Amino acid sequence: MFNFLSALFKLAVVSLITGAALSAMNLSAEAILARVGLTPDRLLELFERGLQWAIPNIILGSMVILPIWAVVYLLRPPRG
């Protein structure tokens, strides 16, 4: 758990430093998105479409994977 929190903190610090550097160069998220041909609204729409596709597939896959994992977990030999 500590490794996960440490990695999350490091990502936050690096993101903050990068954001400050880009802000100092007068760049914004909207400007960068405009350069690649996206708008914030279009990016949000693509994200929502991705979630609409992914969530049913995750649920369907978990209906197969979780029972298999439970059986394997129960049939494992006990540890030391």
C-alpha positions as CSV (number, residue, x, y, z in Angstrom):
1,M,0.0,0.0,0.0
2,F,2.9,2.3,0.8
3,N,4.4,1.8,-2.7
4,F,1.1,2.7,-4.3
5,L,0.7,5.9,-2.2
6,S,4.4,6.8,-2.9
7,A,3.9,6.4,-6.6
8,L,0.7,8.4,-6.5
9,F,2.5,11.2,-4.6
10,K,5.4,11.2,-7.1
11,L,3.0,11.5,-10.0
12,A,1.2,14.4,-8.4
13,V,4.4,16.3,-7.7
14,V,5.7,15.7,-11.3
15,S,2.3,16.8,-12.7
16,L,2.4,19.9,-10.6
17,I,5.9,20.8,-11.7
18,T,5.1,20.1,-15.4
19,G,1.9,22.2,-15.1
20,A,3.7,25.1,-13.6
21,A,6.4,25.0,-16.3
22,L,3.7,24.9,-19.1
23,S,1.8,27.7,-17.4
24,A,5.0,29.8,-17.2
25,M,5.3,29.3,-21.0
26,N,1.7,30.6,-21.4
27,L,0.3,27.3,-22.5
28,S,-3.0,26.0,-21.3
29,A,-4.9,22.7,-21.6
30,E,-7.3,24.3,-24.1
31,A,-4.4,25.5,-26.3
32,I,-2.7,22.1,-26.3
33,L,-6.0,20.4,-27.1
34,A,-6.6,22.9,-29.9
35,R,-3.2,22.1,-31.5
36,V,-4.1,18.4,-31.7
37,G,-7.6,19.2,-33.0
38,L,-9.7,18.6,-29.9
39,T,-11.9,20.7,-27.7
40,P,-12.5,20.1,-24.0
41,D,-16.1,19.1,-24.8
42,R,-15.0,16.6,-27.5
43,L,-12.4,15.1,-25.1
44,L,-15.1,14.7,-22.4
45,E,-17.4,13.1,-25.0
46,L,-14.7,10.7,-26.0
47,F,-14.0,9.8,-22.4
48,E,-17.7,9.2,-21.7
49,R,-18.0,7.0,-24.8
50,G,-15.0,5.0,-23.6
51,L,-16.6,4.5,-20.2
52,Q,-19.9,3.5,-21.8
53,W,-18.0,0.8,-23.8
54,A,-15.7,-0.3,-21.0
55,I,-18.1,-0.7,-18.0
56,P,-20.4,-3.3,-19.5
57,N,-17.3,-5.3,-20.7
58,I,-15.7,-5.1,-17.3
59,I,-18.9,-6.4,-15.7
60,L,-19.3,-9.2,-18.2
61,G,-15.7,-10.3,-17.8
62,S,-15.9,-10.2,-14.0
63,M,-18.9,-12.5,-14.2
64,V,-16.5,-15.2,-15.6
65,I,-13.2,-14.3,-13.9
66,L,-14.3,-13.8,-10.3
67,P,-15.9,-17.2,-9.9
68,I,-12.8,-18.9,-11.4
69,W,-10.5,-16.9,-9.1
70,A,-12.6,-17.8,-6.1
71,V,-12.4,-21.5,-6.9
72,V,-8.7,-21.4,-7.5
73,Y,-8.2,-19.4,-4.3
74,L,-10.2,-21.9,-2.2
75,L,-8.4,-24.9,-3.7
76,R,-4.9,-23.5,-3.1
77,P,-2.8,-25.4,-0.5
78,P,-2.5,-23.5,2.8
79,R,0.6,-21.4,3.4
80,G,3.2,-22.1,6.0
